[in-house]
Amino acid sequence: MTEVLRDVPAARGVGVRLAERLVLRALERIEGGMVELRLPDGNVHRFGAGRPVAVEIVSRDVFRRLLWHPRLGLGESYVAGEWRTDDLPFLLGLVIGPLERWRHRSRLAWAERFRPHLSPRQDLRRARRNIGYHYDLGNDLYRLFLDESLTYSCAIWAEGDTLGEAQARKLRRVCERLELGPDDHVLEIGCGWGSFALLAAGEYGARVTGLTISEQQATLARERVRAAGLADRIEIRLQDYRRVEGRFTKIASVEMLEAIGHAQYPVFFATCDRLLTPGGRACVQTIAIPDSRYETYRRHDDWIRRYVFPGSLLPSVAVLQRAMARVSALYLAGLEEIGLHYAPTLQAWRERFLARLYDVRRLGYDERFVRTWDFYLAYCEAAFRTRSLHDVQLLLARPAE
């Protein structure tokens, strides 16, 4: 699943003890809780005040990783077993901000600004390979922690909801934003395992053409469509959205946009404009990064993009609007921010994943994989809980001709 961890950059002239002092100094900026940090020699340092979280340093190499590249080093060191904690999501919510602000002001960050950056091209072959890296891990793995509908995106929660109820509420919200009905033919760009298509056809009577470039998703989605008796209303295609022809009254795309990269935003909106009938609507749900951080974020590697979602890039709303305006007649008819619902969604996924570790290992996944996914789910939960990331539903409309 994960590529080999990068070596700790030992040739940079920074010793472990110096790196330790600098990182500990950065942790003095922690607010909102107290970190109790136990070093290998038994010494304990405390930072912040309030709710405590315990961290045990197993190897001091973690400090060199954090000093050189905190975006990568925090996750790399956790997967390598160099530290452990009794509350990973809460700890990450406390330390992500201070470490990033400290790193941003450091000389290493100043030098990094002059390092050339090449944005990877998302041609058809690369796009399929990147999607397969994450989504073709095996359908049985996703069944362990997703709800029965196999919906792998932000739910919308109400008090007392189960995960499945919260996911069904989100899917219905998309259908309602589209004003979906029996006369509609919906193109779903990024259909996953078919949860939206099944609900849109089963409850709203729409025809649905679902696209995925994951072979395992397409196989299971087709099986589920047949089992539901909806093969006459739903077609699942193993096809890139850029290759689609025809016209559709509605388009839905739920958390697919993160996978295509900066250069493809105009292509995405031009394609939606080409495929929508006059007066048609599109609902695009995407994880988004704040506009003020977008340019810095997209030019530098981070742990999620290297080890979990290769080729991915979170857009900002302003960047999407500019891309859409340049290449299409589409306009923004509505926007809803649902990011606060993502933290409990990720919490539920992580709890279900950790509760089924025996089954995860039985499927052939090793301890390194387990720690990678533990960190991935906890990191994302912390990012949404601290409002470092957003999740938006964009309602787009094409003018009637």
Sine and cosine of phi, psi and omega as CSV:
sin_phi,cos_phi,sin_psi,cos_psi,sin_omega,cos_omega
0.00,0.00,-0.83,0.55,-0.06,-1.00
-0.99,-0.12,0.51,-0.86,0.09,-1.00
-0.98,0.22,0.16,-0.99,-0.03,-1.00
-0.89,0.46,0.67,-0.74,0.03,-1.00
-0.89,0.45,0.64,-0.77,0.09,-1.00
-0.89,0.45,0.59,-0.81,0.06,-1.00
-0.91,0.42,0.54,-0.84,0.14,-0.99
-0.90,0.44,0.77,-0.64,-0.11,-0.99
-0.95,0.30,0.98,0.17,-0.10,-0.99
-0.96,0.28,-0.32,0.95,-0.10,-0.99
-1.00,-0.01,0.37,0.93,-0.06,-1.00
-0.99,-0.15,0.10,1.00,0.06,-1.00
0.98,0.20,0.29,0.96,0.00,-1.00
-0.88,-0.47,0.88,-0.48,0.02,-1.00
-0.99,0.17,0.25,-0.97,-0.04,-1.00
-0.87,0.49,-0.69,0.73,-0.05,-1.00
-0.90,0.44,-0.67,0.74,0.04,-1.00
-0.91,0.41,-0.69,0.72,0.04,-1.00
-0.86,0.51,-0.66,0.76,0.01,-1.00
-0.87,0.49,-0.72,0.69,-0.02,-1.00
-0.88,0.47,-0.67,0.74,-0.04,-1.00
-0.92,0.38,-0.65,0.76,0.01,-1.00
-0.93,0.37,-0.66,0.75,0.03,-1.00
-0.89,0.46,-0.58,0.81,0.05,-1.00
-0.90,0.44,-0.63,0.77,0.03,-1.00
-0.90,0.44,-0.59,0.81,-0.03,-1.00
-0.93,0.36,-0.23,0.97,0.06,-1.00
-0.91,0.41,-0.24,0.97,-0.01,-1.00
-1.00,0.05,0.05,1.00,-0.06,-1.00
-0.91,0.41,0.68,-0.73,0.07,-1.00
-0.71,-0.70,0.44,-0.90,0.08,-1.00
1.00,-0.04,0.04,1.00,0.01,-1.00
0.07,-1.00,0.06,-1.00,-0.02,-1.00
-0.84,-0.53,0.81,-0.58,0.07,-1.00
-0.99,-0.10,0.85,-0.52,0.09,-1.00
-0.98,-0.21,0.97,-0.24,-0.14,-0.99
-0.98,-0.20,0.90,-0.43,0.01,-1.00
-0.98,-0.22,0.84,-0.54,-0.01,-1.00
-1.00,0.04,0.26,-0.97,-0.02,-1.00
-0.85,0.52,-0.45,0.89,0.00,-1.00
-1.00,0.09,0.05,1.00,0.04,-1.00
1.00,-0.10,-0.23,0.97,0.03,-1.00
-0.92,0.40,0.62,-0.79,-0.02,-1.00
-0.87,-0.49,0.77,-0.64,0.09,-1.00
-0.91,-0.41,0.64,-0.77,0.02,-1.00
-0.87,-0.50,0.70,-0.71,-0.03,-1.00
-0.75,-0.66,0.69,-0.73,0.03,-1.00
0.99,0.14,-0.18,-0.98,-0.01,-1.00
-0.49,-0.87,0.48,-0.88,0.02,-1.00
0.93,-0.38,-0.58,-0.82,-0.04,-1.00
-0.84,0.55,0.81,-0.59,-0.07,-1.00
-1.00,0.03,0.47,-0.88,0.16,-0.99
-0.66,-0.76,0.74,-0.67,-0.06,-1.00
-1.00,-0.06,0.69,-0.72,0.06,-1.00
-0.78,-0.63,0.78,-0.62,0.06,-1.00
-0.93,-0.37,0.86,-0.52,0.06,-1.00
-1.00,0.08,0.87,-0.49,0.01,-1.00
-1.00,0.00,-0.61,0.79,0.01,-1.00
-0.69,-0.73,0.74,-0.67,0.00,-1.00
-0.94,0.35,-0.11,0.99,0.08,-1.00
-0.86,0.50,-0.37,0.93,0.03,-1.00
-0.84,0.54,-0.57,0.82,-0.05,-1.00
-0.93,0.36,-0.60,0.80,0.04,-1.00
-0.93,0.36,-0.62,0.79,0.06,-1.00
-0.88,0.48,-0.72,0.69,-0.04,-1.00
-0.92,0.39,-0.60,0.80,-0.01,-1.00
-0.91,0.43,-0.70,0.71,-0.09,-1.00
-0.97,0.23,-0.65,0.76,-0.08,-1.00
-0.38,-0.93,1.00,0.07,-0.04,-1.00
-0.88,0.47,-0.48,0.88,0.02,-1.00
-0.87,0.50,-0.59,0.81,0.01,-1.00
-0.99,-0.14,-0.61,0.79,-0.20,-0.98
-0.91,0.42,-0.57,0.82,-0.04,-1.00
-0.89,0.45,-0.73,0.69,0.01,-1.00
-0.96,0.28,-0.65,0.76,0.01,-1.00
-0.86,0.51,-0.68,0.73,-0.04,-1.00
-0.94,0.35,-0.54,0.84,0.04,-1.00
-0.93,0.37,-0.72,0.70,0.01,-1.00
-0.90,0.45,-0.56,0.83,0.02,-1.00
-0.97,0.25,-0.10,1.00,0.03,-1.00
0.98,0.19,0.40,0.91,-0.05,-1.00
-0.99,0.11,-0.19,0.98,0.09,-1.00
-0.39,-0.92,0.35,-0.94,0.06,-1.00
-0.57,-0.82,0.31,-0.95,-0.07,-1.00
-0.52,-0.85,0.33,-0.95,0.01,-1.00
-1.00,-0.04,-0.06,1.00,0.04,-1.00
-0.42,-0.91,1.00,0.10,-0.13,-0.99
-0.90,0.44,-0.74,0.67,-0.02,-1.00
-0.88,0.47,-0.67,0.75,-0.01,-1.00
-0.91,0.41,-0.68,0.74,0.02,-1.00
-0.86,0.50,-0.72,0.70,-0.03,-1.00
-0.89,0.46,-0.60,0.80,0.06,-1.00
-0.89,0.46,-0.48,0.87,0.00,-1.00
-0.99,0.15,-0.62,0.78,-0.21,-0.98
-0.99,-0.16,-0.36,0.93,-0.07,-1.00
-0.84,0.54,-0.76,0.65,-0.05,-1.00
-0.89,0.45,-0.81,0.59,0.00,-1.00
-0.85,0.52,-0.67,0.74,0.00,-1.00
-0.91,0.42,-0.65,0.76,-0.03,-1.00
-0.94,0.35,-0.66,0.75,0.02,-1.00
-0.91,0.42,-0.65,0.76,0.04,-1.00
-0.90,0.43,-0.70,0.71,-0.02,-1.00
-0.90,0.43,-0.60,0.80,-0.04,-1.00
-0.89,0.45,-0.53,0.85,-0.04,-1.00
-1.00,0.01,-0.10,0.99,-0.11,-0.99
-0.99,0.16,0.27,-0.96,0.04,-1.00
-0.91,0.42,-0.54,0.84,0.02,-1.00
-0.88,0.47,-0.66,0.75,0.02,-1.00
-0.92,0.39,-0.61,0.79,0.04,-1.00
-0.87,0.49,-0.71,0.71,0.00,-1.00
-0.92,0.39,-0.55,0.83,-0.07,-1.00
-0.92,0.39,-0.41,0.91,-0.01,-1.00
-0.89,0.45,-0.39,0.92,-0.03,-1.00
-1.00,-0.09,0.02,1.00,0.04,-1.00
-0.97,0.23,0.78,-0.63,-0.03,-1.00
-0.90,0.44,0.59,-0.81,0.02,-1.00
-0.82,-0.57,0.77,-0.63,0.07,-1.00
-0.90,-0.43,0.86,-0.51,0.05,-1.00
-0.97,0.24,0.79,-0.61,-0.04,-1.00
-0.90,0.43,0.63,-0.78,0.05,-1.00
-0.98,0.22,0.67,-0.74,0.03,-1.00
-0.97,-0.25,0.92,0.40,0.12,-0.99
-0.96,0.28,0.07,-1.00,-0.12,-0.99
-0.88,0.47,-0.65,0.76,-0.03,-1.00
-0.93,0.38,-0.71,0.71,0.00,-1.00
-0.91,0.42,-0.65,0.76,0.01,-1.00
-0.87,0.50,-0.70,0.72,-0.01,-1.00
-0.91,0.42,-0.64,0.76,0.01,-1.00
-0.91,0.42,-0.68,0.73,-0.01,-1.00
-0.90,0.44,-0.68,0.74,0.02,-1.00
-0.91,0.42,-0.66,0.75,0.01,-1.00
-0.89,0.46,-0.53,0.85,0.00,-1.00
-0.84,0.55,-0.62,0.78,-0.04,-1.00
-0.99,-0.16,-0.71,0.70,-0.18,-0.98
-1.00,0.00,-0.25,0.97,0.04,-1.00
-0.98,-0.18,0.47,0.88,0.08,-1.00
-0.94,0.35,-0.34,0.94,-0.02,-1.00
0.77,-0.64,0.82,-0.57,-0.01,-1.00
-0.87,0.50,-0.51,0.86,-0.02,-1.00
-0.90,0.44,-0.53,0.85,0.05,-1.00
-0.90,0.44,-0.73,0.68,-0.05,-1.00
-0.93,0.37,-0.50,0.87,0.05,-1.00
-0.89,0.45,-0.41,0.91,-0.06,-1.00
-0.94,0.35,-0.52,0.86,-0.12,-0.99
-0.82,-0.57,-0.25,0.97,0.09,-1.00
-0.99,0.12,0.21,-0.98,0.08,-1.00
-0.96,0.26,0.03,-1.00,-0.09,-1.00
-0.89,0.46,-0.43,0.90,0.01,-1.00
-0.98,0.20,-0.17,0.99,-0.05,-1.00
0.85,0.53,0.74,0.67,0.04,-1.00
-1.00,-0.08,0.86,-0.50,-0.11,-0.99
-0.92,-0.40,0.90,0.45,0.02,-1.00
-0.34,-0.94,0.10,-0.99,-0.09,-1.00
-0.88,0.47,0.79,-0.61,0.10,-0.99
-0.99,0.11,0.14,-0.99,0.14,-0.99
-0.83,-0.55,0.89,-0.45,-0.20,-0.98
-0.99,-0.16,0.56,-0.83,0.25,-0.97
-0.82,-0.57,0.33,-0.94,-0.07,-1.00
-0.84,0.55,0.75,-0.67,0.05,-1.00
1.00,0.08,0.01,1.00,-0.03,-1.00
-0.92,0.40,0.58,-0.81,0.34,-0.94
-0.99,0.13,0.21,-0.98,0.04,-1.00
-0.86,0.51,-0.68,0.73,0.00,-1.00
-0.89,0.46,-0.64,0.77,0.02,-1.00
-0.91,0.40,-0.64,0.77,0.01,-1.00
-0.92,0.40,-0.61,0.79,0.03,-1.00
-0.94,0.35,-0.64,0.77,0.04,-1.00
-0.89,0.46,-0.59,0.81,0.04,-1.00
-0.89,0.45,-0.66,0.75,0.02,-1.00
-0.90,0.43,-0.71,0.71,-0.02,-1.00
-0.89,0.46,-0.65,0.76,0.04,-1.00
-0.92,0.40,-0.57,0.82,0.04,-1.00
-0.88,0.48,-0.66,0.75,0.05,-1.00
-0.89,0.46,-0.71,0.70,0.02,-1.00
-0.88,0.48,-0.66,0.75,-0.01,-1.00
-0.93,0.36,-0.61,0.79,0.06,-1.00
-0.90,0.44,-0.55,0.83,0.02,-1.00
-0.99,0.16,-0.16,0.99,-0.10,-1.00
0.80,0.59,0.79,0.62,-0.13,-0.99
-0.96,0.29,0.61,-0.79,0.03,-1.00
-0.46,-0.89,0.03,-1.00,-0.07,-1.00
-0.88,0.47,-0.37,0.93,-0.01,-1.00
-1.00,0.09,-0.05,1.00,-0.08,-1.00
-1.00,0.01,0.57,-0.83,0.20,-0.98
-0.89,-0.45,0.92,-0.39,-0.12,-0.99
-0.98,-0.20,0.73,-0.68,0.20,-0.98
-0.99,-0.15,0.85,-0.52,0.08,-1.00
-0.97,-0.26,0.90,-0.44,-0.01,-1.00
-1.00,-0.06,0.96,-0.28,-0.09,-1.00
1.00,-0.01,0.95,0.31,-0.17,-0.99
-1.00,0.04,-0.08,1.00,0.01,-1.00
0.84,0.54,-0.71,-0.70,0.00,-1.00
-1.00,-0.09,0.25,0.97,0.19,-0.98
0.99,-0.11,0.19,0.98,-0.11,-0.99
-0.91,0.42,-0.69,0.73,0.01,-1.00
-0.91,0.40,-0.70,0.71,-0.02,-1.00
-0.86,0.51,-0.69,0.72,-0.01,-1.00
-0.89,0.45,-0.66,0.75,-0.01,-1.00
-0.96,0.29,-0.68,0.74,-0.03,-1.00
-0.89,0.45,-0.64,0.77,0.02,-1.00
-0.99,0.17,-0.65,0.76,-0.08,-1.00
-0.96,0.28,-0.63,0.78,-0.06,-1.00
-0.99,-0.17,-0.51,0.86,-0.09,-1.00
-0.94,-0.34,-0.12,0.99,0.08,-1.00
0.97,0.25,0.16,0.99,-0.05,-1.00
-0.97,0.24,0.40,-0.92,0.24,-0.97
-1.00,0.05,0.63,-0.78,-0.07,-1.00
-0.74,-0.68,0.74,-0.67,0.21,-0.98
-0.93,-0.37,0.91,-0.41,-0.06,-1.00
-0.97,-0.25,0.70,-0.71,-0.02,-1.00
-0.92,-0.39,0.68,-0.73,0.18,-0.98
-0.53,-0.85,0.43,-0.90,0.12,-0.99
-0.91,-0.41,0.27,0.96,0.12,-0.99
-0.99,-0.17,0.87,-0.49,-0.03,-1.00
-0.89,0.45,-0.65,0.76,-0.03,-1.00
-0.93,0.37,-0.61,0.80,0.07,-1.00
-0.89,0.45,-0.72,0.70,-0.04,-1.00
-0.88,0.48,-0.68,0.73,-0.02,-1.00
-0.88,0.48,-0.75,0.66,-0.04,-1.00
-0.94,0.34,-0.64,0.77,0.01,-1.00
-0.86,0.51,-0.67,0.75,0.02,-1.00
-0.90,0.43,-0.64,0.77,0.05,-1.00
-0.88,0.48,-0.67,0.75,-0.03,-1.00
-0.93,0.36,-0.61,0.80,0.04,-1.00
-0.89,0.46,-0.72,0.69,0.02,-1.00
-0.89,0.45,-0.67,0.74,-0.02,-1.00
-0.90,0.44,-0.52,0.86,0.00,-1.00
-0.99,0.11,-0.07,1.00,-0.02,-1.00
0.94,0.34,0.51,0.86,-0.08,-1.00
-0.89,-0.46,0.36,0.93,-0.02,-1.00
-0.89,0.46,-0.37,0.93,0.02,-1.00
-0.99,0.14,-0.21,0.98,-0.03,-1.00
-0.92,-0.38,-0.31,0.95,-0.11,-0.99
-0.79,-0.61,0.75,-0.66,0.15,-0.99
-0.87,-0.49,0.82,-0.58,0.06,-1.00
-0.97,-0.23,0.84,-0.54,-0.02,-1.00
-0.91,-0.41,0.67,-0.75,0.18,-0.98
-1.00,0.02,1.00,0.08,-0.19,-0.98
-0.45,-0.89,0.64,-0.77,0.11,-0.99
-0.96,0.26,0.63,-0.78,-0.06,-1.00
-0.87,0.48,-0.43,0.90,-0.04,-1.00
-0.95,0.32,-0.25,0.97,-0.04,-1.00
-0.99,-0.15,0.01,1.00,-0.10,-0.99
-0.98,0.21,0.63,-0.78,0.11,-0.99
-0.86,-0.50,0.28,-0.96,0.04,-1.00
0.95,-0.32,-0.14,-0.99,0.00,-1.00
-0.73,-0.68,0.55,-0.84,-0.04,-1.00
-0.69,-0.72,0.58,-0.82,0.01,-1.00
-0.97,0.23,-0.45,0.89,-0.03,-1.00
-0.62,-0.78,0.44,-0.90,0.11,-0.99
-0.75,-0.66,0.71,-0.71,0.12,-0.99
-0.83,-0.55,0.65,-0.76,0.07,-1.00
-0.53,-0.85,0.93,-0.36,-0.11,-0.99
-0.93,-0.37,0.96,-0.28,0.07,-1.00
0.82,0.58,0.72,0.70,0.16,-0.99
-0.96,-0.28,-0.47,0.88,-0.13,-0.99
-0.88,0.48,-0.44,0.90,-0.01,-1.00
-0.90,0.44,-0.32,0.95,-0.13,-0.99
-1.00,0.00,-0.15,0.99,-0.24,-0.97
-0.99,-0.13,-0.39,0.92,0.03,-1.00
1.00,-0.02,0.36,-0.93,-0.13,-0.99
-0.84,0.55,-0.71,0.70,-0.09,-1.00
-0.92,0.39,-0.31,0.95,-0.07,-1.00
-1.00,-0.04,-0.10,1.00,-0.01,-1.00
-0.86,0.52,-0.74,0.67,0.05,-1.00
-0.87,0.48,-0.60,0.80,0.02,-1.00
-0.89,0.46,-0.69,0.73,-0.01,-1.00
-0.86,0.50,-0.76,0.66,-0.07,-1.00
-0.96,0.30,-0.57,0.82,0.08,-1.00
-0.90,0.44,-0.60,0.80,0.03,-1.00
-0.92,0.39,-0.70,0.72,0.05,-1.00
-0.86,0.50,-0.67,0.74,0.01,-1.00
-0.88,0.47,-0.66,0.75,-0.01,-1.00
-0.93,0.38,-0.58,0.82,-0.12,-0.99
-1.00,0.01,-0.37,0.93,-0.02,-1.00
-0.99,0.17,0.66,-0.75,0.14,-0.99
-0.95,0.31,0.38,-0.92,0.07,-1.00
-0.82,0.58,0.71,-0.70,-0.04,-1.00
0.99,0.16,0.05,1.00,-0.02,-1.00
-0.96,0.28,0.25,-0.97,-0.02,-1.00
-0.81,-0.59,0.45,-0.89,0.12,-0.99
-0.72,-0.70,0.66,-0.75,0.12,-0.99
-0.90,-0.44,0.89,-0.46,-0.04,-1.00
-0.89,-0.46,0.91,-0.42,0.06,-1.00
-0.97,-0.22,0.76,-0.64,-0.03,-1.00
-0.52,-0.85,0.58,-0.81,0.23,-0.97
-0.93,0.37,0.65,-0.76,-0.06,-1.00
-0.69,-0.73,0.54,-0.84,0.08,-1.00
-0.98,-0.19,0.55,-0.84,0.02,-1.00
-0.83,0.56,0.61,-0.79,-0.06,-1.00
-0.81,0.59,-0.62,0.78,-0.09,-1.00
-0.92,0.40,-0.36,0.93,-0.05,-1.00
-0.97,-0.23,-0.08,1.00,-0.20,-0.98
-0.89,0.46,-0.77,0.64,-0.10,-0.99
-0.89,0.45,-0.68,0.73,0.04,-1.00
-0.90,0.43,-0.69,0.72,-0.02,-1.00
-0.87,0.49,-0.72,0.70,-0.13,-0.99
-0.95,0.30,-0.32,0.95,-0.05,-1.00
-1.00,-0.03,-0.04,1.00,-0.05,-1.00
-0.73,-0.68,0.58,-0.82,0.00,-1.00
-0.93,0.36,0.45,-0.89,0.17,-0.99
-0.62,-0.79,0.13,-0.99,-0.15,-0.99
-0.91,0.41,-0.67,0.74,-0.03,-1.00
-0.88,0.48,-0.71,0.70,-0.05,-1.00
-0.94,0.33,-0.47,0.88,-0.01,-1.00
-0.99,0.14,-0.64,0.77,-0.20,-0.98
-0.93,-0.36,-0.24,0.97,-0.08,-1.00
-0.85,-0.53,-0.78,0.62,-0.04,-1.00
-0.83,-0.56,0.97,0.24,0.01,-1.00
-0.88,0.47,0.64,-0.77,0.01,-1.00
0.99,0.11,-0.04,1.00,-0.07,-1.00
-0.99,0.10,0.31,-0.95,0.09,-1.00
-0.36,-0.93,0.81,-0.58,0.06,-1.00
-0.98,0.19,0.78,-0.63,0.04,-1.00
-0.99,0.15,0.17,-0.98,0.25,-0.97
-0.93,-0.37,0.40,-0.92,-0.05,-1.00
-0.89,0.45,-0.66,0.75,-0.02,-1.00
-0.90,0.44,-0.64,0.77,0.01,-1.00
-0.90,0.43,-0.65,0.76,0.02,-1.00
-0.91,0.42,-0.67,0.74,-0.01,-1.00
-0.90,0.45,-0.64,0.77,0.01,-1.00
-0.91,0.40,-0.67,0.74,0.01,-1.00
-0.89,0.46,-0.67,0.74,-0.01,-1.00
-0.90,0.43,-0.67,0.74,-0.04,-1.00
-0.92,0.40,-0.52,0.85,-0.05,-1.00
-0.94,0.33,-0.52,0.85,-0.24,-0.97
-0.84,-0.54,-0.01,1.00,-0.12,-0.99
-0.56,-0.83,0.20,-0.98,0.11,-0.99
-1.00,-0.06,0.02,1.00,-0.01,-1.00
-0.90,0.44,0.50,-0.86,0.09,-1.00
-0.69,-0.73,0.40,-0.91,-0.03,-1.00
-0.99,0.16,0.92,-0.40,-0.03,-1.00
-0.99,-0.15,-0.20,0.98,0.01,-1.00
-0.03,-1.00,0.43,-0.90,0.01,-1.00
-0.55,-0.84,0.74,-0.68,0.09,-1.00
-0.76,-0.65,0.77,-0.64,0.03,-1.00
-1.00,-0.08,0.87,-0.49,-0.06,-1.00
-0.88,-0.48,0.28,0.96,-0.10,-0.99
-0.86,0.51,-0.51,0.86,0.02,-1.00
-0.88,0.47,-0.38,0.92,0.02,-1.00
-0.99,0.16,-0.21,0.98,-0.07,-1.00
-0.97,0.24,-0.55,0.83,0.00,-1.00
-0.85,0.52,-0.76,0.65,0.06,-1.00
-0.92,0.39,-0.48,0.88,0.08,-1.00
-0.90,0.45,-0.75,0.66,0.00,-1.00
-0.92,0.40,-0.60,0.80,0.06,-1.00
-0.87,0.49,-0.69,0.73,0.01,-1.00
-0.90,0.43,-0.69,0.73,0.02,-1.00
-0.88,0.48,-0.70,0.71,-0.05,-1.00
-0.91,0.41,-0.67,0.74,0.02,-1.00
-0.88,0.47,-0.66,0.76,0.00,-1.00
-0.94,0.35,-0.62,0.78,0.03,-1.00
-0.89,0.45,-0.75,0.66,-0.04,-1.00
-0.93,0.37,-0.50,0.87,0.03,-1.00
-0.95,0.31,-0.28,0.96,-0.05,-1.00
-0.90,-0.43,0.50,0.87,-0.06,-1.00
-0.88,0.47,-0.55,0.84,0.05,-1.00
-0.86,0.51,-0.70,0.71,0.00,-1.00
-0.94,0.34,-0.58,0.81,0.06,-1.00
-0.86,0.51,-0.73,0.68,-0.02,-1.00
-0.93,0.36,-0.56,0.83,0.01,-1.00
-0.90,0.43,-0.47,0.88,0.06,-1.00
-0.97,0.24,-0.10,0.99,0.07,-1.00
0.96,-0.27,0.10,1.00,-0.01,-1.00
-1.00,0.04,0.71,-0.71,-0.11,-0.99
-1.00,-0.03,-0.03,-1.00,-0.06,-1.00
-0.90,0.43,-0.55,0.83,0.03,-1.00
-0.90,0.45,-0.68,0.74,0.06,-1.00
-0.88,0.47,-0.70,0.72,0.00,-1.00
-0.86,0.51,-0.71,0.70,-0.02,-1.00
-0.93,0.36,-0.55,0.83,0.06,-1.00
-0.88,0.47,-0.75,0.67,-0.04,-1.00
-0.96,0.28,-0.53,0.85,0.11,-0.99
-0.86,0.50,-0.74,0.67,-0.02,-1.00
-0.92,0.39,-0.68,0.74,0.00,-1.00
-0.84,0.54,-0.77,0.64,-0.03,-1.00
-0.93,0.37,-0.64,0.77,0.01,-1.00
-0.93,0.37,-0.66,0.75,-0.02,-1.00
-0.89,0.46,-0.71,0.71,0.00,-1.00
-0.92,0.40,-0.63,0.77,0.07,-1.00
-0.85,0.52,-0.72,0.70,0.00,-1.00
-0.90,0.44,-0.64,0.77,-0.03,-1.00
-0.90,0.44,-0.63,0.78,0.03,-1.00
-0.98,0.22,-0.57,0.82,-0.01,-1.00
-0.92,0.39,-0.54,0.84,0.01,-1.00
-1.00,-0.05,0.07,1.00,0.02,-1.00
0.91,0.42,0.40,0.92,0.12,-0.99
-0.94,0.33,-0.46,0.89,0.06,-1.00
-0.81,-0.58,0.39,-0.92,0.05,-1.00
-0.83,-0.56,0.23,-0.97,0.16,-0.99
-0.69,-0.73,0.82,-0.57,-0.13,-0.99
-0.82,-0.58,0.57,-0.82,0.20,-0.98
-0.96,-0.29,0.91,-0.41,0.01,-1.00
-0.99,-0.16,0.83,-0.56,0.11,-0.99
-0.99,-0.15,0.89,-0.45,-0.02,-1.00
-0.93,-0.36,0.51,-0.86,0.00,-1.00
-0.72,-0.70,0.54,-0.84,0.09,-1.00
-0.96,-0.28,0.77,-0.64,-0.05,-1.00
-0.86,0.52,0.56,-0.83,0.11,-0.99
-0.96,0.30,0.65,-0.76,-0.02,-1.00
-0.99,-0.10,0.00,0.00,0.00,0.00
